[in-house]
Amino acid sequence: MACRAVRDFTPADISLLIAVGSQVASAVERSVLYDETRQAYENLRRTQEQLLHSEKLAAVGQLISGVAHELNNPLTAILGYSQLLTSSGQVGPLALGYSEKLYKQAQRTHRIVQNLLSFARQHKPERVPVRVNAILQDTLALRDYDLRMSQIRVHLDLAPDLPEAPADPHQLQQVFLNLINNAVDAILEKGAEGDLWVRTGVEGRQLFIEFTDSGPGVKDSSRVFDPFYTTKPVGKGTGLGLSICYGIITEHGGTVRVKNKPPRGASFRIELPLHRTGAKRPLSGRISPPPPGADGFL
């Protein structure tokens, strides 16, 4: 039976309490160490996966570069001979139309090859005034075939008088490509076809780019930019793409946000500061291709 009488603790009682406290403290410490070890192991595993992914991307970059080199030489010949055929005056109207179509398609293929080469190369970060609409169109051209094969309709609403913004064109292309890839995955997760809306414009002193898909939307908008956070199955994503995009846009002095837009899916909005006067203007608004003769090209 319990005793309610007040009494002093004996040395034996104190020793027992010390022993129990020591055991409890040891158990708590082991539990904390176990959690920290498990978290460290999980971080190490994710880092190893990312390193493997980076190695795979490097190998893909080398493969793209090699294929592009092989394609560029015959494309140059096709472009040259189609121009000669068009300007020779020795063909009829029907053949002339075929020649012009051949030249236009060869030009389109040549631009895609240049974009692939530009994307595969390593570039030092830079800040030059860029035409965001041109970079968007170049990036969409890289995924044009996959978008058509996946029956994804792209709706462009690009402001025709969009001013230039100080940015790194290659980093912006990386951000745009990542957001397009995520949109494609989200759309295909919901169904066999879908829509992607891309919009640009200006609000105040900010230039904005919006990517809206017809997918199911984001589950937790507060965590999508956290490193290693992903809702994709194992082997499908590393959870680093959006966090890298967030870092790139933040370094540009801009912001990137996401929200769901029912009945559509997720909408990612990028805002960048407008071009300031006095900055050096680029030679071209598009991502610069390598000059003729560089890297073995004709």
Order of alpha helices (4+ residues) and beta strands (2+ residues): alpha-alpha-beta-alpha-alpha-beta-beta-alpha-beta-beta-alpha-beta-beta
